[in-house]
Amino acid sequence: MVIKLSKDPIKEYMKDPDRKAKAFLVITGAMILSTILIVIGTIVFILMLLGII
C-alpha cells in the first residue's frame, strides 16, 4: 500500500497574500512581545539582586 503525502500545508497557506501578511504580523508581534518580556524580566532580576525589590 502506497501512502501519498499531501502538499506542504504551510506552502499552501502562504500562497494567499492576505494570509501571508497576517502571519507576518502575528510573528512580528510575538517577537516584539517576547523581547519586551525578556527586558522586563532582566530588570526585575537585577533589582532583586540589588535588594531593591
C-alpha positions in Angstrom: 0.0 0.0 0.0 1.4 3.3 -1.0 0.6 6.4 1.0 0.8 9.7 -0.9 1.9 12.7 1.1 -0.2 15.8 0.6 1.4 19.1 -0.4 3.1 21.1 2.3 0.3 22.8 4.3 2.5 25.8 5.2 3.2 26.5 1.5 -0.4 26.1 0.7 -1.3 28.6 3.5 1.3 31.0 2.3 0.1 31.2 -1.3 -2.6 33.7 -0.3 -1.0 37.2 0.2 -3.5 38.2 2.8 -2.8 35.1 4.9 1.0 35.7 4.4 0.6 39.3 5.7 -1.4 38.2 8.7 1.1 35.5 9.6 3.9 38.1 9.3 2.1 40.5 11.6 1.5 37.7 14.2 5.1 36.6 14.1 6.4 40.1 14.3 4.1 40.9 17.3 5.2 37.8 19.1 8.9 38.7 18.6 8.3 42.2 19.9 6.3 41.0 22.9 8.9 38.3 23.8 11.7 40.9 23.7 9.7 43.3 26.0 9.1 40.4 28.4 12.8 39.4 28.5 13.8 43.0 29.2 11.3 43.4 32.0 12.4 40.1 33.5 16.0 41.1 33.3 15.3 44.4 35.0 13.3 42.7 37.8 16.1 40.2 38.3 18.7 42.9 38.6 16.6 44.8 41.1 16.1 41.6 43.1 19.9 41.0 43.2 20.4 44.6 44.4 17.8 44.1 47.1 15.5 46.9 45.9 12.6 44.5 45.4 
